[in-house]
Amino acid sequence: ENFEDYFYGFMAPDTGYVKYFDLQLYDEGFVLILPRQKNPDVLEPFEPQDKIFHVQKESEEWGDKLDVATVGDLNDRITREGVQSLMLIQEALHEAKISSIAEEIRRRGNVKFVMIAGPSSSGKTSFSHRLSIQLSAHGLKPHPIAVDNYFVDREHTPLDEFGEKNYECLEAIDTKQFNEDMLNLLSGKNVDLPTFNFKTGCREYRGDQLQLGKDDILVIEGIHGLNDKLSYALPKESKFKIYISALTQLNIDEHNRIPTTDGRLIRRIVRDARTRGTSAKDTIARWPSVRRGEEQNIFPFQEEADVMFNSALVYELACLKVYAEPLLFGIDKSEPEYQEAKRLLKFLDYFVPVPSEGVPFNSLLREFIGGSCFNV
């Protein structure tokens, strides 16, 4: 109450600030609302996002179990006793969560489509593999479906406001064909599934046929998975939606948090250099466009998910540091991406590096550093 009185006193009309701030109190704390830069005189209404809030609370509880809240705690743990036990406990927390999701899907009984979506470098592919293993352990027969295989031919890809091909908008997907195929599968028909050839930019059919039985279930991964416009023809009760993101529970110190976007950017820099031959410079240059796509196509639908999964690993930045630093040091001072590279290097300098040999082969981190037992 004292804080509320003080804050509204600060916002009294005679201060001149009253229209620029708002404060709303909730059971778990308070929300300070500030205007957006593009429209500084207007305060947009606050819409509580309960699901993302609770998964972040769960992440905080994971940090308590690991007894690692800050980078300093992590460094102390590594230098004092090594990182192996920390890795195993964190991976066990992930496995337990994935198992509980698989059990919830099995318990529903009528789920045929598991829709997985999340922002870039969340570990969607590894998660879908690990979930499939758990679904199999629960008596179901999962089949992976990549929404990317339903891209329209590249010549028909829409353009964004900068005149570049926009592969992240829903219109880049042949939703009509996707829904037709999924409905045919749901009705028990044999369906010839497409594969998108990223070299030619065309959809191809290579004899990949599928027919669903009683215990078969489709695990569908794609950035639009939570948007009902993608799966508009499918019965709602047949869909189970999962949102995945790397919501790190680690803080720099007691007063400064680690932005989740920084963790995902570092993941992407390391992965793209390894799997696509993309330089750190090019990945950083592309990142603003990726973020715009997330703001438009992913984040508005995250509360539509049935469950959320936090793919962040408390030890991952200490491992990624070894791979990311040489890539970032390779950006010349004359390049426009140099300042961002310098910022990331300063950030990584906080971490004691650890080797990746002890990272389990089924870890989501392996999707980025390599050596995964899955085809990712």
N, C-alpha and C positions, 0 to 999 in steps of 0.2 A: 504493500500500500504506500509506503514512504516513497518508493521509486516512482510509482504511478503519479503521486502528487507532485514530485519534483519535475518529472518529465513534462506533464501537462502545464506546469507553471512555466517551464522553459518555452512552451509552445503558445503561451498566452497571446492574444491578438496584438497587444501593444509591442510585442517583440518583432513583428513583421515576418515571422517564420511559420505562422499557423498553417498556411496552405501547402507547405512543402513537406510536412511530416505527418505521420499518423502512427499510433501505437495501439495494438490490440493484444489483450492479455488472454492466455489460454492456460489450461490446467498444467501443462508441461513447461510453461514459460511465457515469453512475450514475443511479438513480432513487430519489428520496426519497418515501416513501409516508406520507401523513398521513390521519387519519380525516376522514370527512365530518361536517359540522356536525350533521346530523340523528341521527348515531349515533357520538358522539365516542369511545366506548370500544372500537370495533371497527375493525381495519384490513382493508379489502377486498383480496383478492388482486390483484396487478398482472398485467394482460394486455398484453403488448407489442403495439403497433400499428405494424407494420413499414411498411405502405404510407404512412400519414400521416407517419411519421418521414422516409421517404425523399423524399417530395414537399417536405417542409420543408427537407431538406438541399439539394435541387435549388434551392429558393428562395434559400437562402444562396449557392449558386454563381452564381445570376443576379445577386445583389447584388454579388458579387466582379467579375463581368464588367462591370457598370455602374459599378463603383468608387464605389458609394453604399451605405453601411452604416447611417448614422444620419441623423436630420433635419438635423443640422449639415452633413453632407456634401452632402445634397440642396440646402440653401439656398446653400451655397458654389457648387455647380455652376450653379444658376439665376442667381445674381447675377454669376458670372464669365463664363459663356458662353451663357446662355439655356437653355431646356429642350427645344428642338426635337430635337436629336440624341438626347437621352436618351429622349424619347418614341418616336422611330423605332426605336431599338435595343430598347427594352422590347417594343414591338409586334412586332418581328421575332422575338423570343424566344417570344412567344405563338404567332405564326403557325407557327413551326417545330415547336412542341410539338403544335399541333392537326393539322398535316400528318402528324406521326409517328403520332398516334392513328388518323387515317384510313387510313394505310398498314397499321397493325396489323389494323384491321377488315377491310380488303380481303384481306390475306394469309390470314386465317382461312378465308375462302371460304364458310362456312355461316351467317354472321351475318345475321339478318333483323330483329332488334330491338335498337336501340341505346338503352339505358335511361340517362337522365341525371338525377341527383339531387344536391341540395346544399342548404345552409341558405339562409335568406332573403337576398336581395340579393347573391348570388354571381355573378350575370350568366349564369344558366342559359339564358335566351332568346337572348341575343346569341351565346353559345357554341354553341348548337344550330344557329344560322344559319351561323356560320363553319365549324363542322364539316361541315355539309351541303355547303357550297361545296367544301371539301377532298375530301369523299366523291365529289362530282361530278367533280372533277379526277382522281380515281383510278378513274374509269370506272363508278361506281355511280349509282343514281338514288334519292336520298333523298326521303322524304316526312315532314313534321313531324306529330306526334300529341301533343296536350296532354292529359295525364291529367285535368286540370281539367274537360274536356268530359264526363267520366264521373261528375261529382258526382251524388249522389242529389238529387232535388228538395228544395228548401230545407226544406219542411215535414217531411221525414224525416231531416234532419241530426241526428246525435246531440248531446247536451248534455255539456259538461264538468262538472267538480266544482263550478263556480261558477254552473251553470245557464245558461251561454252556449252558443250553437251552436258546436260544435267542427268547423271545416272542415279541420283538419289531421290528424285521426285517419283511419286506413285505412277505418273504417266509413262515412266520409262519401263514399267512392267506391263506385260500383256495380261491384265487382270481377267479379261473374258476367258482366255484359254486356261488360265490357272483355275478359275472356278469351275469351268466345264470338266477339267480333268479330275478335280477333287470330288465333285459330285458323282462322277462316274465311278470313282474308287469307293465312295461311300455306299453306292448302290450295289457293289460287288462285281462291277465290270472289270475286265482286263484293260489296262491303260498303257499306252506307249508314251513314256515320259521323255521330255526334251532334255538336251544338254546344250548350254550356251558355249559357243566357241569364242573365247575372248581374243583369239588371234585374228579370226576372220570377221568377228563382230556379227555373227549370225547364229540363229538357233538351229540345232541339228537333232536328228533322231537316229539313235544308234542301236535300236533294239532293246532298250532298257524298259522292260515291261513289268508291271506290278498289278497284283490283284489282292485285295484285302480280305483276310479271313476274320473269324470271330475275335481273336486275340491280337490282331495286327493293329498297329497305331502309327501314325505319321508324325515325325519330329521335323517341323518346318522352321527353317532359320532364315531370317531376312529382316531388314531394318523396318519394314512396314507391317511386321507380324501382329502388332497390337491395334492396327488401324482396320476397323471393320470394312472399310472400303476395299481393302485387298481381298477379303474373304466374304464379300457381301452375300453370296448365295448359300453359304454353309450355315446349317442350323447352329444357333448360339450354344445349345447344350452339348454340341459335339466338339466345341473348342475349349482348350485350356491355354491361357495366355501367361507367359513368363517374361518378365522384364529383368535384364541382367545389366549391371554396370559395375565399374570398379570404384566403389565408394570407400576410399581408404580411411581406416580408423586411426591412422597414425598422424600425430601432429609434430610440427617442428619443435615447439616448446609449449608451455602452458598457455600461451597467449596467441600463437600463430598456427593456423591450420595449413595442411598441405592441400592445395586445390586438386580436386579429382581429375581435372582436365590435364594437369601437368603429368600425372602418373600415366594417363592414357597416351599422351603425346610421346612420352619417352618409350612406352611399349611399342608404339607404332614406328618410331624412328629405328628401333632395334630390329623389329620384324621386317619392315620393308627393305632395309639394307640387306638382310639375310636372304629373303625369299624373292624379292623383286628387283634387286640391284638398284634401288632408289637411294639417292644420297640424302643425308640428314637435311641438307639445304633444301632439296625439293620437297621433302616431307613437311618441313616447317612452312614453306611457301604455300603448300596445299592446305594446311591446317585450318585457316580461316574459312575456306569454302566448306570443308568437312563440318566445321562447327555450325555454319549456317544451315546445312542440311539437317543436322541433329535438332536444331531449334525448331525447324519447320516440320520435320517428319517423324521424330522419335519422342522428344520430351513432352509434347502436348498429349501423348497417349499413354504415358507411363502409369498413370493411375487406373487405367483400364485393365491392368494385369491382375490375374488371380493370385500370383505370388511374385515376389521379387528376390533376386539372388545377387549378393554382393561378391564379385569375383576378385576383389582386392586381397592381396597377401601382405601381411605385415612386414615380411622380410624382402619383398620383391625389389624395391629400389636399391637395396644393397647389392643385389645380384645384377640388376640392369645397369648399374653404374659402370661395371667392368666393360660392358658392351657399348654403352652409349657415349662414354667420354671420348674415345678415339674418333668416333663419327662426328661429334660436335666440334672437336678440335680441328677437324678438317675443313671447317667453314672459314673462308678468308675474311679478313677485316673489311675488305672492300664490298662484301656482299650485303644486301639489305637484311638477310637473315642472321647476320653476325650477332646483333644485340640480343636476339632471342636465344641464340646458342650460348652466349656468354651468361645470360640469366640462368639457363638450365644447368650450365656447368657449375655456377656458384651454388645452386641448389643441391646438386649431387655431391658437392664437396662436403656437405654436412655428414654424409654417410661413410661408415667404415665398409670397405668393399668385402664381399664374400664370394668364394668360388661357387660355380653352379653345379659341381659334380654331385652334390647331395640332394639336388632338387628331384623329387620323384618323377618318373617318366610319364605319369598320367596327370601331372600338375598343369593347371591352366597357364602357368608361367612358361612352360615348354613350348606353347604355341608361338611365343615371341623370341625366346633364346635358342630354340631348336632342340632336337633330341626327343621329341614327343613320341609316345607309342601309338598315337593316333595319326591319321593322315590329315594334317592341318598345315 
